[in-house]
Structures are given as C-alpha cells and as structure tokens.
Amino acid sequence: MTTTTAFGTYGGRYVPETLIPALDELDQGWRDALADDTFHAELHALLTNYAGRPTPLTLSTRFAPGKRIYLKREDLLHTGAHKLNNALGQIVLAQRLGKRRIVAETGAGQHGVATATVCAKFGLECVVYMGEEDIRRQKPNVERMGLLGAEVRPVDFGTKTLKEATSEAIRDWITNVETTHYLIGSCVGPAPYPEIVAELQSVIGREAREQHLAAEGRLPEVVIAAVGGGSNAIGMFHGFLDDAAVRLVGVEAAGAASLGSGRTGVLHGARSSVLADEDGQITDAHSISAGLDYPGVGPEHAFLRDEGRATYVGATDEEALRAFRDLARTEGIIPALEPAHALARARELDAELILVCLSGRGDKDLAEALSGLEKLA
Amino acid sequence: MKKLVIYLMADPETPELARAAVDGGADMIEFGFPFSDPLADGPVVRRAGERALSRGMRTRQCLDVLRQTHELVPDTPLVPMTYSSLLEAYGWERFADDVQTAGGASMIIVDLPSDERPETRRVHLVAPTSTDERIALAGASTDGWLYLVTVTGTTGARGEVSSALPGLVERARRLVSVPLYAGFGISTPEHARSVAALADGIVVGSRALEVAEEGPDALRTYVASLRLALDTEAAVTG
C-alpha cells in the first residue's frame, strides 16, 4: 500500500535517506513557525513593506467583451511575479533554521530572481540552477540574478530545462544539507514542501476573494490560473476551496500537461501525476513558456483533480501567444507567457464573472514572444 | 572475509562484464536499472543511465539482462538498484516478483527511505545524517545487509574516504546486527583497504562503470586490485 498523506496517495518523501533528517527538521521548523506570531508578523511586514502586498485586482472589460474578467495582479509584486511570496516566507524559515546558504532551481527565472532577491536582502549565499535552454530564452532574468549577487549554475544535460535544474538543485542539497536550505519554487518536491509553498502562496487567494467580494458583492463563477508546478494556482485555489459553487480551473501548457495526459509516477521526491512512459521514465515536456515546461506537478493538484474539486485543461503555445498580445493591446498589460495560458482559456469559458491569476509580468518573455508572434502572422 | 560489491548498469554487455567482475573477485553485483532522473547519482552513473536508456534498456529489457547474468554467474547475488518511479509504473509487487524470478537477490530503491512502503522487502540505506532511531529502523527491516552511504552527497569517486564513515560505522555497530557494506566515493585499492578496516564490505560504482567502458579484461584487473586490497586488509586485521 501507498502511505496516505494530506493529498490522498499523492505526495510523500521519495528522496535518498540523506535528506530525511533535513526534511524532519524543516517540518518541525515549519510547524513551530506557523504556531509563532512573530513569524507571521515578520512575514506580513515583509510582504507589505518590501514586496508591495496587497496586489490590486483589476477589472478587464476589453480583453473579452461580454465578460467581467478580474485580474489578480501578481505581476505588480516586487520582482514581477508571485514567486516572491514563497521566497520571502522560506527565507524567514531558513533564518529560523540557521541555514546560511540557499540553493534553488529556476525555469523562467522568476523564482531564481525572487530567491536571489531575498538572499541579497538577508545577506545569504545564493546558488541557482538553471537549464541552458532556459538561460537562452530568459536572458534578462539571468542578468538580474547576477546583478543581485547570485551564482547561476548552468545545467547542460538532459532536457536542459526546469526538470534537470531541479534535479541538480536537489543533488546540491544532498551534498550540502547541513549548511543549506533548498528554497524550492513550486508546490512540488518531498513533504513538507508542497504544503509550505501552498500556504505561503495562499495569500493570493485570500486577498483576491476579499477584493472580489468588495468589487462585485459576490464570488466569481470561475477561478482560473496557469499550472506548471502549480504554485500560483494552488495559492489562488486555496482561497476558494470551501466555496463549492466556485469552479476552479487550472490551465497547463498543451505540451506539458502532467495532469491532463500524465500518469501516476514519482519525480523530484513526490508521487504525483507526471509525464512518463509506461516504464516510469520521465518524458520531455514542451512549452514556449519556460515556467510551464515541466513534466511534473504538485501532488495537491493531482489530488484536487481526482477529487473533482478542480479541473485541468490545456492551452497551446499559439493560443497563449495570442492571449499575450491581446491583453497587451486591450488592457495595456503585458502578461508573462505562463498566465497567458490561463487568459487564453478564460476568454472562452461559459461564464461571465471570472477571476484570473495574472501571476507575472511579461518583460522576461519579450524576445521569445515576439519571435513566436512573428511566426504566427 | 570482506565482501566486494561491484555496480554495473544494465546493458547488453552486462552479463559478460559481471562474469569478469566475479572472476576478478567480486562477491556481489549491484545491478542498475536506469532511471531518467536519478537524484542520488553523480555524473558517471547518471550518464551511464542515460546511455542505457538511449539503448532501450527499459524494465523488461533490464529483467532479461538480469536473467542472462544470473545464468552466467549463478552463485553470485545480483541486487537490482533503481528508483521508485520504475516500480510505480511496473507494479511494486510484480517488480519484486519478477526480479526474484529472473535471479535477483533482493533490491535497493535509492529514493525510498526506510519508513516509506515498509512492506516492500529491500536492502535499506543509511547515511551520515541518519539519526540513531532511523539507523535502528533501517537495520531492523533491511534484507540481509545494510548499505552505509559513506558521504553526505551523491555517488561518484572522491579523493579521500569520507571522514564521516568511522562515526557512522560505530553507531551502526551499536544499533544493528546485520553486516554493513559501505559505498559512495570508494574508487581505489587504498580506499577499499581503509573502508574495509571498518565495514564488512564495500560497494564500488562510478569507478567500476568507467573501467567497464574499457571492456571485461580491464574490469577484471581493476576488481582484482580491489580484491587484493581487501584480502590484505583482512590479513592485517586477522
């Protein structure tokens, strides 16, 4: 039998023994922090005074005529994406655990930038693993990390994207576990990481729910967010899990649909839905969006899918590119390519009142998106 | 006598290489079933796995090669070493059954710590970071012997034997009664001798894979050099 976890049979700690004591320590440190008012106060102050929370909720009417689409503006958060919510929370936790060195993986570079940012602020050593393919297509973020004082280590084997960067970050952690905190960027990995990241990102959903109620006097019909590893979506969904009438929709990249076309497997320390062949070998994901180009997904999403609480659909590169361009032209907002996937599906939904997580801004994607749009024309 | 365990990646050449290793003095073969994302492995084992996968070495093919190897060296225990994802896909019980049918002796699942799936019979691993409680748990449930990971790190040759090993052996001796075989980072006869002074056996992986690239004769010679070092150590310590 499979050990039962908070997410049914998904999740767990499928990692080498070397890491187990560190995961136990992390788990204990996390429980202590959650029960400690000073942790919450410190994090709240950072989110407010440093990161810029609460982020606004913007009504868009021109992007999808006939619908009222609210955008939760995580693109306006410091560093330009929701990733900072998690990085700030984990850096405060790492301080409590006495860790002086931080390792992280990054795909689109947003989590790498968020991690480099908090390490600069707290004076900690920072190493970020990034696939060579992502270094190529997310160059501005590589330069930002360097400026912030982080060391970006290229990963030049396998897919040369987020999957391999994550494996290398975990290998680094295995080797330096006594001094190092692994600041994972999504709700993936061994327990308790998926739970920690979901809790730290749930500020998105809590704020959005309140803001939406204030604006409309009622809840949205649909809450929709892009899903790679799934952290902005899980943060958004957590605000609405108990609102049974609110539909929760996750949008995966069509070529990286771990939930839509995956199977149960084990990747990066957790049992979840993954892109794998019939032998359990992880297969390559493909997406124009580096942040969604990942063959795994957080175990809680697999659980929500099986429970029927959330549904997961796909959007192609082309659909995301069109939504990227259209939001820029109709609302004056350049989204990241990741939330552009959610926008692409949002405008086709059979609902009028829709809440979209605009998880990040698109500056990092300009080169990739403009060349992609040229090919469409 | 100290035990010598040699790691080989499942490949069409493995039966022949295993026989060379046994001729050189190996007591046991660890038999790698490649996985696309081997978190516990350094570059040498990872690359060997990538190559095996590119040659089509999936679970069924690995089992076939395991059977062929067993036919060639029937008296040498063959211990498959792999990752959870393969068992998840193949079926946990079916995997264990088919390994046994093919002539495998237990198995090692690198990313399955002792407290996950206790019903899956296997050789457990402990590391320098393991608490006494976890060493005792692993020792009580392990299948025949306990794998001591000598370093806080991934597989791969290192210049020196880990300074963490004596402390780990001392704790394991106090807490468990099964034989202790040490692996990770052991590559030279000098390493073999110094580790064998502490543990009941050694596991050599990355360096053996590199030598195996040069063919069975090179592997036999290399394994014989390790064997000699272990036997010399045994003669010294009695």
Interface residues (C-beta under 8 A of the other chain):
Chain A: M1 T2 T3 G12 R13 Y14 V15 P16 E17 T18 L19 I20 P21 A22 F157 G158 K163 S167 I170 R171 I174 T175 N176 V177 E178 R263 T264 G265 V266 L267 H268 G269 R271 V274 A276 D277 E278 D279 G280 Q281 I282
Chain B: F35 S36 D37 P38 L39 A40 G42 R46 R47 E50 L53 R58 T59 R60 Y83 S84 S85 L86 L87 E88 A89 Y90 V110 D111 L112 P113 S114 D115 E116 R117 E119 H124 L125 V126 A127 P128 T129 S130 T131 R134 A138 V149 T152 G153 T154
